[in-house]
Amino acid sequence: MATTSKIEWTEQTWNPVVGCTKISAGCKHCYAETLARRLRAMGTPGYENGFALTLLPERLEEPLRRKKPTVYFVNSMSDLFHDKVPDAYIEQVVDVMRRTPNHSYQVLTKRAARMARFFRDRAVPDNVWLGVSVENQRHGVPRIDYLRTIRARIRFLSVEPLLEDVGELDLTDIHWVIVGGESGPKARPMAPEWAESVHLQCKAQGVAFFFKQWGGWGADGKRRAKSKNGRLLNGRTWDEMPAALLLG
């Protein structure tokens, strides 16, 4: 079912698919995998298979029943463009999004090539934001070029967990960048200069910047469960949103 989200950049999550498989460095300590196992142990409907990829068509119509305009993060517990999710099922998900223009939908993937193929001959509804994960140079940065080929009103990057300096980024036709460190007991640290480099590039290229969190390590490089300044970068919070959203 759709649930209120603790993720700072969205309002609710909608998971018509759950479960996934690891494909890159950012997947190593997947929060969704840990949560799915916990939900299975609790007997939560939809998680009978743990983190094995599972289609949940009974959840497809959840946004249709919600009248209040809502920002949904789609498949926070999976990846809509996983190779085991049929095109026909993705089309059903997109159709629900198209039929609910009062909502906005944030779709994030690590399977950028498949997302680009899917939308090659299909229109992206105006209320759908498309994004890719960019955790490092090897796996993450190449996804940006795939995203750029898709005609979407809002294209965004989730640079989380930021595992290294991602170097110079071409942010042409990218509207929003989220940056964050890794959370959890095995979190890998994020150096402040990596996050600041992305921030400065967003500023120089006119892209909205959102700093989500330091994660399991503070800006001072010390391990901690929660940092008092967990959302501060250079002494302030950065909650910028894409300008296209503000235009309505």
C-alpha positions in Angstrom: 0.0 0.0 0.0 1.0 3.6 -0.4 2.6 4.9 2.8 3.7 8.3 4.1 7.5 8.6 3.5 10.3 9.6 5.8 12.3 10.4 2.6 12.9 14.2 2.7 12.3 14.8 -1.0 8.9 13.1 -1.4 5.6 12.7 0.4 4.4 9.1 -0.1 5.8 5.8 -1.5 3.9 3.6 -3.9 5.2 0.1 -4.5 3.4 -1.9 -7.2 6.6 -3.9 -7.4 8.8 -5.0 -4.5 12.1 -6.8 -4.5 15.2 -6.3 -6.6 18.7 -7.6 -7.4 22.1 -5.9 -7.0 23.7 -4.5 -10.1 26.3 -1.9 -8.9 28.3 -0.5 -6.0 25.4 1.5 -4.7 23.4 -1.6 -4.1 25.9 -3.2 -1.7 24.1 -2.2 1.5 20.6 -1.8 0.1 18.2 -0.4 2.7 15.2 -1.9 0.9 16.6 -5.4 1.1 17.0 -5.1 4.9 13.5 -3.6 5.3 11.9 -6.2 3.1 13.3 -9.0 5.3 12.0 -7.2 8.4 8.6 -6.8 6.8 8.5 -10.5 5.8 9.3 -11.5 9.4 6.4 -9.2 10.6 4.0 -10.9 8.1 3.4 -7.7 6.2 1.3 -8.3 3.0 3.3 -8.0 -0.1 6.6 -9.2 1.4 5.9 -13.0 1.5 8.8 -13.4 -0.9 11.1 -11.2 1.1 13.3 -9.3 -1.4 12.6 -11.5 -4.4 11.2 -9.4 -7.2 7.4 -9.5 -6.9 4.7 -7.8 -9.0 1.7 -6.6 -6.9 -1.1 -5.7 -9.3 -3.5 -5.3 -6.4 -1.6 -2.1 -5.5 -1.9 -0.5 -9.0 -5.0 1.5 -8.3 -3.9 3.0 -5.0 -3.2 6.5 -6.3 -6.6 6.5 -8.1 -8.3 6.4 -4.7 -6.4 9.4 -3.3 -7.9 12.8 -4.1 -5.3 15.0 -2.4 -2.5 16.0 -4.8 0.5 14.0 -3.7 4.1 13.5 -4.6 4.8 9.8 -4.9 8.2 8.0 -5.0 7.4 5.0 -7.2 8.9 1.7 -6.1 11.0 2.8 -3.2 11.3 -1.0 -2.5 12.3 -2.0 -6.0 13.3 -0.8 -9.5 10.5 -0.3 -12.0 12.9 -1.1 -14.9 14.3 -4.3 -13.5 14.6 -6.8 -16.4 12.1 -9.1 -14.8 9.3 -6.5 -14.8 7.5 -7.0 -18.2 6.9 -3.9 -20.4 3.2 -4.6 -20.2 3.3 -4.2 -16.5 5.3 -1.0 -16.6 2.7 0.3 -19.1 0.0 -0.3 -16.5 2.0 1.6 -13.9 2.5 4.5 -16.3 -1.2 4.4 -17.3 -2.2 5.0 -13.6 0.2 7.9 -13.4 -1.3 9.4 -16.6 -4.8 9.0 -15.3 -3.9 10.9 -12.1 -2.5 14.3 -13.2 -3.3 15.7 -9.8 -0.3 13.7 -8.4 3.4 13.9 -9.2 5.5 10.7 -9.5 9.2 10.3 -9.0 10.7 7.3 -10.7 14.3 6.4 -9.9 16.3 3.7 -11.6 19.7 2.1 -11.8 18.6 0.5 -15.1 18.9 3.7 -17.1 19.4 1.9 -20.5 16.2 0.0 -20.2 14.3 3.1 -19.1 15.6 4.9 -22.2 14.5 2.0 -24.4 11.1 1.9 -22.9 10.4 5.6 -23.4 11.9 5.7 -26.9 8.5 5.3 -28.5 6.3 6.2 -25.5 5.4 9.5 -24.1 6.3 10.4 -20.6 3.3 12.0 -18.8 4.0 15.6 -17.6 3.5 14.6 -14.0 6.2 12.0 -14.1 9.7 12.8 -13.0 12.4 10.4 -14.2 15.7 10.0 -12.4 18.8 7.8 -12.2 21.2 6.9 -9.4 24.7 8.2 -9.6 26.8 6.7 -6.8 30.2 6.7 -8.5 32.0 7.3 -11.8 32.0 3.8 -13.1 28.4 2.8 -12.7 26.5 6.0 -12.0 27.8 8.8 -14.3 27.1 6.9 -17.6 23.4 6.7 -16.6 23.1 10.4 -17.0 23.5 10.2 -20.7 20.7 7.7 -21.0 18.4 9.9 -18.9 19.2 12.9 -21.1 17.8 11.1 -24.1 14.3 10.9 -22.6 11.7 13.6 -23.2 10.6 14.2 -19.6 9.4 17.4 -18.0 11.7 16.8 -15.0 14.9 14.7 -15.1 16.8 14.2 -11.8 19.8 12.6 -10.3 20.0 10.8 -7.0 23.7 11.1 -6.1 23.2 8.7 -3.1 25.0 7.0 -1.6 27.8 9.2 -2.8 30.8 6.8 -2.7 33.5 8.9 -4.3 34.3 12.1 -6.2 32.1 11.8 -9.3 34.3 14.2 -11.2 33.0 16.8 -13.7 29.3 16.3 -14.5 27.5 17.4 -17.6 24.1 18.5 -16.2 22.7 19.7 -19.5 18.9 19.0 -19.5 19.0 17.8 -15.8 16.6 19.8 -13.6 17.4 18.5 -10.1 20.2 16.8 -8.1 19.8 15.1 -4.8 23.0 14.3 -2.8 23.3 12.1 0.3 25.6 9.8 2.2 24.9 6.1 3.0 23.0 5.1 6.1 23.0 1.9 8.1 25.4 0.0 10.3 27.8 -0.7 7.4 27.6 2.7 5.8 30.5 3.9 3.8 31.7 7.5 4.5 31.1 10.4 2.2 33.8 13.1 2.1 32.6 16.7 2.4 34.5 17.7 -0.7 32.6 15.2 -2.9 29.3 16.6 -1.9 30.5 20.2 -2.2 31.8 19.5 -5.7 28.4 18.4 -6.9 26.8 21.4 -5.2 29.1 23.8 -6.9 28.5 22.2 -10.3 24.8 22.5 -9.8 25.1 26.1 -8.9 27.3 26.8 -12.0 25.0 25.0 -14.4 21.7 26.3 -12.9 20.4 23.0 -11.5 18.3 22.8 -8.3 20.3 21.1 -5.5 18.9 19.1 -2.6 21.2 17.9 0.2 19.4 14.9 1.8 21.8 13.7 4.6 25.3 12.9 5.7 24.2 9.3 6.5 26.1 7.1 8.9 29.1 9.5 9.1 29.1 13.1 10.0 30.7 16.0 8.1 33.6 15.7 10.6 34.3 12.1 9.4 33.2 10.5 12.6 30.9 7.5 12.7 27.6 8.0 14.5 24.0 6.7 14.5 22.6 10.2 13.8 24.3 13.5 13.2 22.9 16.6 14.9 23.8 18.4 11.7 22.8 15.6 9.4 21.3 17.8 6.7 23.6 20.7 6.9 26.2 21.4 4.1 28.4 24.4 4.7 26.2 25.4 7.6 22.8 25.4 6.0 20.2 23.1 4.5 19.7 22.9 0.8 16.1 22.0 -0.2 15.9 23.4 -3.7 13.3 21.9 -6.0 13.2 21.9 -9.8 11.8 25.1 -11.3 9.5 23.2 -13.6 7.6 22.0 -10.5 7.0 25.6 -9.4 5.6 26.6 -12.8 2.7 24.2 -12.2 
